[in-house]
Amino acid sequence: MFRKQKFSKKANIRWMILVAILLTAFLLQACNSTSAGVQVGADAPSFILPSTDSRLISLADYAGQPVLLYFHMAVG
C-alpha cells in the first residue's frame, strides 16, 4: 500500500537539528513573555495572610520596612 521511504542519515540529522532549533526558539519566546504581574522595583500589591498563630498579617503593617516572605509546608 504505502512504500516505506528511507531517509539518509544526513537527512535525519538535518530534521533533528531543525526540530531542536524550533523547540529552542519556542522555549525562549515563552521565557521572554511578559505577564501582568508585579514588575521588578515596583511596590508590592497589598495583601493579608494568616500567620502560624492564626493572626492576620497585612503588608501595610510593615510599610517602609523590608519584608521577607517565607512559605513552608505546614504539617497537620
C-alpha positions as CSV (number, residue, x, y, z in Angstrom):
1,M,0.0,0.0,0.0
2,F,2.4,2.7,1.2
3,R,6.1,2.4,0.4
4,K,8.3,3.0,3.4
5,Q,10.6,5.7,2.4
6,K,14.1,5.5,3.7
7,F,15.9,8.7,4.7
8,S,19.6,9.1,4.7
9,K,21.4,9.6,8.0
10,K,22.3,13.1,6.9
11,A,18.6,13.9,6.3
12,N,17.7,12.6,9.7
13,I,20.3,14.7,11.4
14,R,19.1,17.8,9.5
15,W,15.5,17.1,10.7
16,M,16.7,16.7,14.3
17,I,18.6,20.0,14.1
18,L,15.6,21.8,12.7
19,V,13.4,20.4,15.4
20,A,15.9,21.4,18.1
21,I,16.1,24.9,16.7
22,L,12.4,25.3,16.6
23,L,12.0,23.9,20.1
24,T,14.7,26.3,21.4
25,A,13.0,29.3,19.8
26,F,9.7,28.3,21.2
27,L,11.1,27.9,24.7
28,L,13.0,31.2,24.5
29,Q,9.8,33.0,23.4
30,A,7.9,31.5,26.3
31,C,10.6,32.6,28.8
32,N,10.6,36.2,27.5
33,S,6.9,36.7,27.5
34,T,5.8,39.4,29.9
35,S,3.0,38.9,32.4
36,A,0.7,41.4,34.0
37,G,2.3,40.7,37.4
38,V,4.5,42.9,39.6
39,Q,7.5,44.4,37.9
40,V,10.9,44.5,39.5
41,G,11.3,47.6,41.5
42,A,7.6,48.4,41.7
43,D,5.7,48.4,45.0
44,A,4.2,45.1,46.1
45,P,0.5,44.8,45.9
46,S,-1.4,44.9,49.2
47,F,-2.3,41.6,50.8
48,I,-3.3,39.9,54.0
49,L,-2.2,36.4,55.0
50,P,-2.7,34.3,58.1
51,S,0.3,33.7,60.3
52,T,1.1,30.4,62.0
53,D,-0.7,31.5,65.2
54,S,-3.9,32.4,63.2
55,R,-3.4,36.1,63.2
56,L,-4.0,38.1,60.0
57,I,-0.8,39.9,58.9
58,S,-1.1,42.7,56.4
59,L,1.7,44.1,54.3
60,A,0.5,47.6,55.2
61,D,1.5,46.8,58.8
62,Y,5.2,46.9,57.7
63,A,5.1,49.9,55.4
64,G,8.6,51.4,54.9
65,Q,10.3,48.3,56.3
66,P,12.0,45.4,54.4
67,V,9.8,42.4,54.3
68,L,10.8,38.8,53.6
69,L,8.1,36.2,52.9
70,Y,8.9,32.7,53.9
71,F,6.4,30.0,52.8
72,H,6.8,26.5,54.1
73,M,4.8,23.3,54.2
74,A,2.7,23.1,57.3
75,V,2.2,19.7,58.7
76,G,-1.1,18.9,60.4
